[in-house]
Amino acid sequence: MPLFMDTHRLDGSVTVEDVAKAHLADLQEQGRHDVSYLRYWVAEPQGIIFCLVEAPSADAAVQVHKDAHGLLADDIVEVKEGS
């Protein structure tokens, strides 16, 4: 299944704790869309969040965020894993 990285750029800072709550909501919603949110990274002072997701399409990944909490990504791109 394809991997996608999405990026959220918020107005102001964000905390890891707040992102963890949103991620838990994603985990509860993802099964309905055949999606698996795998990891996330947070740049707290800059208000930037990155999410790595395995999904059949970018649209499916976006729909999980929309249904779970409404915090939509500014962009989402398909990525290939390397080392």
Residue, then its C-alpha position, 0 to 999 in steps of 0.5 A: m500500500p502507498l505511503f504518504m507524508d502530510t504536513h500541517r502548518l498551524d498559526g502559532s505553536v502546538t504541543v506534542e500532547d495536543v497532537a497526541k490527542a488528534h493522533l488517537a482520534d485518527l487511530q479510532e477512525q482509520g479502520r473505516h477508510d483502510v488507512s493506517y497512521l503510522r507515526y507523527w513528528v511535531a515542531e512545537p514552536q513553529g506549529i508544524i506537524f508531519c504525519l506518516v500514513e499508509a493509505p490506498s490514496a491521499d484522499a483516504a488519508v485526508q478523509v480520516h483527518k477530516d472525520a476524526h478531528g477536522l485538522l486538514a493537512d496543508d499538503i500530502v505527498e506520496v513517499k518511498e521509504g529509504s534508510 
